[in-house]
Structure formats: C-alpha cells, structure tokens
Amino acid sequence: MNMKAWLGRHKRFGIILAGILSLNLAYGFDARFTIINLLWIAISILKIDKL
C-alpha cells in the first residue's frame, strides 16, 4: 500500500492523537483516558483498512 495514500486516509487520527497527547501534557497523564482513546483509534483504523 502506498504510504502517502494511507496517511491521507488516516490523517484525522493523527490529529486526534496529537490532541490526546497535548491534553495529557496540559492536564497530567490519565492512563484510562489515554488507553481508551488509543484503543478507539486502533479499532477505527482497522475497520477502515478492511473496507
């Protein structure tokens, strides 16, 4: 798969990941918040790639 096309399809998850990291830095690390959101991103990407 072309990496540029893959990144184009998943760029919103990169933005969400940056938001998660910035919220953790701003308000302190919350493991539950981070793990739940990372799992959500992983599942969403897997569902998109299967299409």
LUMLUMDREN-2810 file (N, C-alpha, C; in Angstrom, 1 decimal):
<atoms>
<atom><aa>M</aa><ch>A</ch><at>N</at><xx>0.8</xx><yy>-1.2</yy><zz>0.0</zz></atom>
<atom><aa>M</aa><ch>A</ch><at>CA</at><xx>0.0</xx><yy>0.0</yy><zz>0.0</zz></atom>
<atom><aa>M</aa><ch>A</ch><at>C</at><xx>0.9</xx><yy>1.2</yy><zz>0.0</zz></atom>
<atom><aa>N</aa><ch>A</ch><at>N</at><xx>0.5</xx><yy>2.2</yy><zz>-0.7</zz></atom>
<atom><aa>N</aa><ch>A</ch><at>CA</at><xx>1.2</xx><yy>3.5</yy><zz>-0.8</zz></atom>
<atom><aa>N</aa><ch>A</ch><at>C</at><xx>1.1</xx><yy>4.2</yy><zz>0.5</zz></atom>
<atom><aa>M</aa><ch>A</ch><at>N</at><xx>2.2</xx><yy>4.6</yy><zz>1.1</zz></atom>
<atom><aa>M</aa><ch>A</ch><at>CA</at><xx>2.2</xx><yy>5.2</yy><zz>2.4</zz></atom>
<atom><aa>M</aa><ch>A</ch><at>C</at><xx>1.5</xx><yy>6.6</yy><zz>2.4</zz></atom>
<atom><aa>K</aa><ch>A</ch><at>N</at><xx>1.7</xx><yy>7.3</yy><zz>1.3</zz></atom>
<atom><aa>K</aa><ch>A</ch><at>CA</at><xx>1.0</xx><yy>8.6</yy><zz>1.2</zz></atom>
<atom><aa>K</aa><ch>A</ch><at>C</at><xx>-0.5</xx><yy>8.5</yy><zz>1.2</zz></atom>
<atom><aa>A</aa><ch>A</ch><at>N</at><xx>-1.0</xx><yy>7.5</yy><zz>0.5</zz></atom>
<atom><aa>A</aa><ch>A</ch><at>CA</at><xx>-2.5</xx><yy>7.3</yy><zz>0.4</zz></atom>
<atom><aa>A</aa><ch>A</ch><at>C</at><xx>-2.9</xx><yy>6.8</yy><zz>1.8</zz></atom>
<atom><aa>W</aa><ch>A</ch><at>N</at><xx>-2.2</xx><yy>6.0</yy><zz>2.5</zz></atom>
<atom><aa>W</aa><ch>A</ch><at>CA</at><xx>-2.6</xx><yy>5.5</yy><zz>3.8</zz></atom>
<atom><aa>W</aa><ch>A</ch><at>C</at><xx>-2.6</xx><yy>6.7</yy><zz>4.8</zz></atom>
<atom><aa>L</aa><ch>A</ch><at>N</at><xx>-1.6</xx><yy>7.6</yy><zz>4.8</zz></atom>
<atom><aa>L</aa><ch>A</ch><at>CA</at><xx>-1.6</xx><yy>8.7</yy><zz>5.7</zz></atom>
<atom><aa>L</aa><ch>A</ch><at>C</at><xx>-2.8</xx><yy>9.7</yy><zz>5.3</zz></atom>
<atom><aa>G</aa><ch>A</ch><at>N</at><xx>-3.1</xx><yy>9.8</yy><zz>4.1</zz></atom>
<atom><aa>G</aa><ch>A</ch><at>CA</at><xx>-4.2</xx><yy>10.6</yy><zz>3.7</zz></atom>
<atom><aa>G</aa><ch>A</ch><at>C</at><xx>-5.5</xx><yy>10.2</yy><zz>4.2</zz></atom>
<atom><aa>R</aa><ch>A</ch><at>N</at><xx>-5.7</xx><yy>8.8</yy><zz>4.2</zz></atom>
<atom><aa>R</aa><ch>A</ch><at>CA</at><xx>-7.0</xx><yy>8.3</yy><zz>4.8</zz></atom>
<atom><aa>R</aa><ch>A</ch><at>C</at><xx>-7.1</xx><yy>8.4</yy><zz>6.3</zz></atom>
<atom><aa>H</aa><ch>A</ch><at>N</at><xx>-5.9</xx><yy>8.4</yy><zz>7.0</zz></atom>
<atom><aa>H</aa><ch>A</ch><at>CA</at><xx>-5.9</xx><yy>8.3</yy><zz>8.4</zz></atom>
<atom><aa>H</aa><ch>A</ch><at>C</at><xx>-5.4</xx><yy>9.6</yy><zz>9.1</zz></atom>
<atom><aa>K</aa><ch>A</ch><at>N</at><xx>-5.4</xx><yy>10.7</yy><zz>8.4</zz></atom>
<atom><aa>K</aa><ch>A</ch><at>CA</at><xx>-4.8</xx><yy>12.0</yy><zz>8.9</zz></atom>
<atom><aa>K</aa><ch>A</ch><at>C</at><xx>-5.7</xx><yy>12.5</yy><zz>10.1</zz></atom>
<atom><aa>R</aa><ch>A</ch><at>N</at><xx>-7.0</xx><yy>12.2</yy><zz>10.1</zz></atom>
<atom><aa>R</aa><ch>A</ch><at>CA</at><xx>-7.8</xx><yy>12.7</yy><zz>11.3</zz></atom>
<atom><aa>R</aa><ch>A</ch><at>C</at><xx>-7.4</xx><yy>12.0</yy><zz>12.5</zz></atom>
<atom><aa>F</aa><ch>A</ch><at>N</at><xx>-6.9</xx><yy>10.7</yy><zz>12.4</zz></atom>
<atom><aa>F</aa><ch>A</ch><at>CA</at><xx>-6.5</xx><yy>10.0</yy><zz>13.6</zz></atom>
<atom><aa>F</aa><ch>A</ch><at>C</at><xx>-5.2</xx><yy>10.6</yy><zz>14.2</zz></atom>
<atom><aa>G</aa><ch>A</ch><at>N</at><xx>-4.3</xx><yy>11.1</yy><zz>13.3</zz></atom>
<atom><aa>G</aa><ch>A</ch><at>CA</at><xx>-3.1</xx><yy>11.8</yy><zz>13.7</zz></atom>
<atom><aa>G</aa><ch>A</ch><at>C</at><xx>-3.4</xx><yy>13.1</yy><zz>14.4</zz></atom>
<atom><aa>I</aa><ch>A</ch><at>N</at><xx>-4.5</xx><yy>13.8</yy><zz>14.0</zz></atom>
<atom><aa>I</aa><ch>A</ch><at>CA</at><xx>-4.9</xx><yy>15.0</yy><zz>14.7</zz></atom>
<atom><aa>I</aa><ch>A</ch><at>C</at><xx>-5.5</xx><yy>14.7</yy><zz>16.0</zz></atom>
<atom><aa>I</aa><ch>A</ch><at>N</at><xx>-6.3</xx><yy>13.6</yy><zz>16.1</zz></atom>
<atom><aa>I</aa><ch>A</ch><at>CA</at><xx>-6.8</xx><yy>13.2</yy><zz>17.4</zz></atom>
<atom><aa>I</aa><ch>A</ch><at>C</at><xx>-5.7</xx><yy>12.7</yy><zz>18.3</zz></atom>
<atom><aa>L</aa><ch>A</ch><at>N</at><xx>-4.7</xx><yy>12.0</yy><zz>17.8</zz></atom>
<atom><aa>L</aa><ch>A</ch><at>CA</at><xx>-3.6</xx><yy>11.5</yy><zz>18.6</zz></atom>
<atom><aa>L</aa><ch>A</ch><at>C</at><xx>-2.8</xx><yy>12.7</yy><zz>19.2</zz></atom>
<atom><aa>A</aa><ch>A</ch><at>N</at><xx>-2.6</xx><yy>13.8</yy><zz>18.4</zz></atom>
<atom><aa>A</aa><ch>A</ch><at>CA</at><xx>-1.9</xx><yy>15.0</yy><zz>18.8</zz></atom>
<atom><aa>A</aa><ch>A</ch><at>C</at><xx>-2.7</xx><yy>15.7</yy><zz>19.9</zz></atom>
<atom><aa>G</aa><ch>A</ch><at>N</at><xx>-4.1</xx><yy>15.6</yy><zz>19.8</zz></atom>
<atom><aa>G</aa><ch>A</ch><at>CA</at><xx>-4.9</xx><yy>16.2</yy><zz>20.8</zz></atom>
<atom><aa>G</aa><ch>A</ch><at>C</at><xx>-4.8</xx><yy>15.5</yy><zz>22.1</zz></atom>
<atom><aa>I</aa><ch>A</ch><at>N</at><xx>-4.8</xx><yy>14.1</yy><zz>22.0</zz></atom>
<atom><aa>I</aa><ch>A</ch><at>CA</at><xx>-4.7</xx><yy>13.3</yy><zz>23.2</zz></atom>
<atom><aa>I</aa><ch>A</ch><at>C</at><xx>-3.4</xx><yy>13.6</yy><zz>23.9</zz></atom>
<atom><aa>L</aa><ch>A</ch><at>N</at><xx>-2.3</xx><yy>13.7</yy><zz>23.2</zz></atom>
<atom><aa>L</aa><ch>A</ch><at>CA</at><xx>-1.0</xx><yy>13.9</yy><zz>23.8</zz></atom>
<atom><aa>L</aa><ch>A</ch><at>C</at><xx>-0.9</xx><yy>15.3</yy><zz>24.4</zz></atom>
<atom><aa>S</aa><ch>A</ch><at>N</at><xx>-1.5</xx><yy>16.3</yy><zz>23.7</zz></atom>
<atom><aa>S</aa><ch>A</ch><at>CA</at><xx>-1.5</xx><yy>17.7</yy><zz>24.3</zz></atom>
<atom><aa>S</aa><ch>A</ch><at>C</at><xx>-2.3</xx><yy>17.8</yy><zz>25.5</zz></atom>
<atom><aa>L</aa><ch>A</ch><at>N</at><xx>-3.5</xx><yy>17.1</yy><zz>25.6</zz></atom>
<atom><aa>L</aa><ch>A</ch><at>CA</at><xx>-4.3</xx><yy>17.1</yy><zz>26.8</zz></atom>
<atom><aa>L</aa><ch>A</ch><at>C</at><xx>-3.6</xx><yy>16.4</yy><zz>27.9</zz></atom>
<atom><aa>N</aa><ch>A</ch><at>N</at><xx>-2.9</xx><yy>15.3</yy><zz>27.6</zz></atom>
<atom><aa>N</aa><ch>A</ch><at>CA</at><xx>-2.1</xx><yy>14.7</yy><zz>28.7</zz></atom>
<atom><aa>N</aa><ch>A</ch><at>C</at><xx>-1.0</xx><yy>15.6</yy><zz>29.2</zz></atom>
<atom><aa>L</aa><ch>A</ch><at>N</at><xx>-0.4</xx><yy>16.3</yy><zz>28.3</zz></atom>
<atom><aa>L</aa><ch>A</ch><at>CA</at><xx>0.7</xx><yy>17.2</yy><zz>28.8</zz></atom>
<atom><aa>L</aa><ch>A</ch><at>C</at><xx>0.1</xx><yy>18.4</yy><zz>29.6</zz></atom>
<atom><aa>A</aa><ch>A</ch><at>N</at><xx>-1.0</xx><yy>18.9</yy><zz>29.1</zz></atom>
<atom><aa>A</aa><ch>A</ch><at>CA</at><xx>-1.6</xx><yy>20.1</yy><zz>29.8</zz></atom>
<atom><aa>A</aa><ch>A</ch><at>C</at><xx>-2.2</xx><yy>19.8</yy><zz>31.1</zz></atom>
<atom><aa>Y</aa><ch>A</ch><at>N</at><xx>-2.9</xx><yy>18.6</yy><zz>31.2</zz></atom>
<atom><aa>Y</aa><ch>A</ch><at>CA</at><xx>-3.6</xx><yy>18.3</yy><zz>32.5</zz></atom>
<atom><aa>Y</aa><ch>A</ch><at>C</at><xx>-3.1</xx><yy>17.2</yy><zz>33.3</zz></atom>
<atom><aa>G</aa><ch>A</ch><at>N</at><xx>-2.0</xx><yy>16.6</yy><zz>32.8</zz></atom>
<atom><aa>G</aa><ch>A</ch><at>CA</at><xx>-1.4</xx><yy>15.5</yy><zz>33.5</zz></atom>
<atom><aa>G</aa><ch>A</ch><at>C</at><xx>-1.9</xx><yy>14.2</yy><zz>32.9</zz></atom>
<atom><aa>F</aa><ch>A</ch><at>N</at><xx>-1.1</xx><yy>13.2</yy><zz>33.0</zz></atom>
<atom><aa>F</aa><ch>A</ch><at>CA</at><xx>-1.3</xx><yy>11.9</yy><zz>32.3</zz></atom>
<atom><aa>F</aa><ch>A</ch><at>C</at><xx>-2.4</xx><yy>11.2</yy><zz>33.0</zz></atom>
<atom><aa>D</aa><ch>A</ch><at>N</at><xx>-3.4</xx><yy>10.8</yy><zz>32.3</zz></atom>
<atom><aa>D</aa><ch>A</ch><at>CA</at><xx>-4.5</xx><yy>9.9</yy><zz>32.8</zz></atom>
<atom><aa>D</aa><ch>A</ch><at>C</at><xx>-4.5</xx><yy>8.6</yy><zz>32.0</zz></atom>
<atom><aa>A</aa><ch>A</ch><at>N</at><xx>-4.1</xx><yy>7.6</yy><zz>32.6</zz></atom>
<atom><aa>A</aa><ch>A</ch><at>CA</at><xx>-3.9</xx><yy>6.3</yy><zz>31.9</zz></atom>
<atom><aa>A</aa><ch>A</ch><at>C</at><xx>-5.2</xx><yy>5.8</yy><zz>31.2</zz></atom>
<atom><aa>R</aa><ch>A</ch><at>N</at><xx>-6.3</xx><yy>5.8</yy><zz>32.0</zz></atom>
<atom><aa>R</aa><ch>A</ch><at>CA</at><xx>-7.6</xx><yy>5.3</yy><zz>31.4</zz></atom>
<atom><aa>R</aa><ch>A</ch><at>C</at><xx>-8.0</xx><yy>6.1</yy><zz>30.2</zz></atom>
<atom><aa>F</aa><ch>A</ch><at>N</at><xx>-7.9</xx><yy>7.4</yy><zz>30.3</zz></atom>
<atom><aa>F</aa><ch>A</ch><at>CA</at><xx>-8.3</xx><yy>8.3</yy><zz>29.1</zz></atom>
<atom><aa>F</aa><ch>A</ch><at>C</at><xx>-7.4</xx><yy>8.0</yy><zz>27.9</zz></atom>
<atom><aa>T</aa><ch>A</ch><at>N</at><xx>-6.1</xx><yy>7.8</yy><zz>28.1</zz></atom>
<atom><aa>T</aa><ch>A</ch><at>CA</at><xx>-5.2</xx><yy>7.6</yy><zz>27.0</zz></atom>
<atom><aa>T</aa><ch>A</ch><at>C</at><xx>-5.4</xx><yy>6.2</yy><zz>26.4</zz></atom>
<atom><aa>I</aa><ch>A</ch><at>N</at><xx>-5.6</xx><yy>5.2</yy><zz>27.2</zz></atom>
<atom><aa>I</aa><ch>A</ch><at>CA</at><xx>-5.7</xx><yy>3.8</yy><zz>26.7</zz></atom>
<atom><aa>I</aa><ch>A</ch><at>C</at><xx>-7.1</xx><yy>3.7</yy><zz>26.0</zz></atom>
<atom><aa>I</aa><ch>A</ch><at>N</at><xx>-8.1</xx><yy>4.2</yy><zz>26.5</zz></atom>
<atom><aa>I</aa><ch>A</ch><at>CA</at><xx>-9.4</xx><yy>4.1</yy><zz>25.9</zz></atom>
<atom><aa>I</aa><ch>A</ch><at>C</at><xx>-9.4</xx><yy>4.8</yy><zz>24.5</zz></atom>
<atom><aa>N</aa><ch>A</ch><at>N</at><xx>-8.8</xx><yy>6.0</yy><zz>24.4</zz></atom>
<atom><aa>N</aa><ch>A</ch><at>CA</at><xx>-8.7</xx><yy>6.7</yy><zz>23.2</zz></atom>
<atom><aa>N</aa><ch>A</ch><at>C</at><xx>-7.8</xx><yy>6.0</yy><zz>22.1</zz></atom>
<atom><aa>L</aa><ch>A</ch><at>N</at><xx>-6.7</xx><yy>5.5</yy><zz>22.6</zz></atom>
<atom><aa>L</aa><ch>A</ch><at>CA</at><xx>-5.8</xx><yy>4.8</yy><zz>21.7</zz></atom>
<atom><aa>L</aa><ch>A</ch><at>C</at><xx>-6.4</xx><yy>3.5</yy><zz>21.1</zz></atom>
<atom><aa>L</aa><ch>A</ch><at>N</at><xx>-7.2</xx><yy>2.8</yy><zz>22.0</zz></atom>
<atom><aa>L</aa><ch>A</ch><at>CA</at><xx>-7.9</xx><yy>1.6</yy><zz>21.5</zz></atom>
<atom><aa>L</aa><ch>A</ch><at>C</at><xx>-9.0</xx><yy>2.0</yy><zz>20.5</zz></atom>
<atom><aa>W</aa><ch>A</ch><at>N</at><xx>-9.7</xx><yy>3.1</yy><zz>20.7</zz></atom>
<atom><aa>W</aa><ch>A</ch><at>CA</at><xx>-10.7</xx><yy>3.6</yy><zz>19.8</zz></atom>
<atom><aa>W</aa><ch>A</ch><at>C</at><xx>-10.0</xx><yy>3.9</yy><zz>18.4</zz></atom>
<atom><aa>I</aa><ch>A</ch><at>N</at><xx>-8.9</xx><yy>4.6</yy><zz>18.5</zz></atom>
<atom><aa>I</aa><ch>A</ch><at>CA</at><xx>-8.2</xx><yy>4.9</yy><zz>17.2</zz></atom>
<atom><aa>I</aa><ch>A</ch><at>C</at><xx>-7.8</xx><yy>3.6</yy><zz>16.5</zz></atom>
<atom><aa>A</aa><ch>A</ch><at>N</at><xx>-7.2</xx><yy>2.7</yy><zz>17.2</zz></atom>
<atom><aa>A</aa><ch>A</ch><at>CA</at><xx>-6.7</xx><yy>1.4</yy><zz>16.6</zz></atom>
<atom><aa>A</aa><ch>A</ch><at>C</at><xx>-7.9</xx><yy>0.6</yy><zz>16.0</zz></atom>
<atom><aa>I</aa><ch>A</ch><at>N</at><xx>-9.0</xx><yy>0.5</yy><zz>16.7</zz></atom>
<atom><aa>I</aa><ch>A</ch><at>CA</at><xx>-10.1</xx><yy>-0.2</yy><zz>16.1</zz></atom>
<atom><aa>I</aa><ch>A</ch><at>C</at><xx>-10.7</xx><yy>0.5</yy><zz>14.9</zz></atom>
<atom><aa>S</aa><ch>A</ch><at>N</at><xx>-10.8</xx><yy>1.9</yy><zz>15.0</zz></atom>
<atom><aa>S</aa><ch>A</ch><at>CA</at><xx>-11.3</xx><yy>2.6</yy><zz>13.8</zz></atom>
<atom><aa>S</aa><ch>A</ch><at>C</at><xx>-10.4</xx><yy>2.4</yy><zz>12.6</zz></atom>
<atom><aa>I</aa><ch>A</ch><at>N</at><xx>-9.1</xx><yy>2.5</yy><zz>12.8</zz></atom>
<atom><aa>I</aa><ch>A</ch><at>CA</at><xx>-8.1</xx><yy>2.3</yy><zz>11.7</zz></atom>
<atom><aa>I</aa><ch>A</ch><at>C</at><xx>-8.3</xx><yy>0.9</yy><zz>11.1</zz></atom>
<atom><aa>L</aa><ch>A</ch><at>N</at><xx>-8.4</xx><yy>-0.1</yy><zz>11.9</zz></atom>
<atom><aa>L</aa><ch>A</ch><at>CA</at><xx>-8.6</xx><yy>-1.5</yy><zz>11.4</zz></atom>
<atom><aa>L</aa><ch>A</ch><at>C</at><xx>-9.8</xx><yy>-1.6</yy><zz>10.6</zz></atom>
<atom><aa>K</aa><ch>A</ch><at>N</at><xx>-10.9</xx><yy>-1.0</yy><zz>11.1</zz></atom>
<atom><aa>K</aa><ch>A</ch><at>CA</at><xx>-12.2</xx><yy>-1.1</yy><zz>10.4</zz></atom>
<atom><aa>K</aa><ch>A</ch><at>C</at><xx>-12.1</xx><yy>-0.4</yy><zz>9.0</zz></atom>
<atom><aa>I</aa><ch>A</ch><at>N</at><xx>-11.4</xx><yy>0.7</yy><zz>8.9</zz></atom>
<atom><aa>I</aa><ch>A</ch><at>CA</at><xx>-11.2</xx><yy>1.5</yy><zz>7.7</zz></atom>
<atom><aa>I</aa><ch>A</ch><at>C</at><xx>-10.4</xx><yy>0.6</yy><zz>6.7</zz></atom>
<atom><aa>D</aa><ch>A</ch><at>N</at><xx>-9.3</xx><yy>0.0</yy><zz>7.2</zz></atom>
<atom><aa>D</aa><ch>A</ch><at>CA</at><xx>-8.4</xx><yy>-0.7</yy><zz>6.3</zz></atom>
<atom><aa>D</aa><ch>A</ch><at>C</at><xx>-9.1</xx><yy>-2.0</yy><zz>5.8</zz></atom>
<atom><aa>K</aa><ch>A</ch><at>N</at><xx>-10.1</xx><yy>-2.5</yy><zz>6.5</zz></atom>
<atom><aa>K</aa><ch>A</ch><at>CA</at><xx>-10.8</xx><yy>-3.7</yy><zz>6.0</zz></atom>
<atom><aa>K</aa><ch>A</ch><at>C</at><xx>-11.7</xx><yy>-3.4</yy><zz>4.8</zz></atom>
<atom><aa>L</aa><ch>A</ch><at>N</at><xx>-12.1</xx><yy>-2.1</yy><zz>4.7</zz></atom>
<atom><aa>L</aa><ch>A</ch><at>CA</at><xx>-13.0</xx><yy>-1.7</yy><zz>3.6</zz></atom>
<atom><aa>L</aa><ch>A</ch><at>C</at><xx>-12.4</xx><yy>-1.7</yy><zz>2.3</zz></atom>
</atoms>
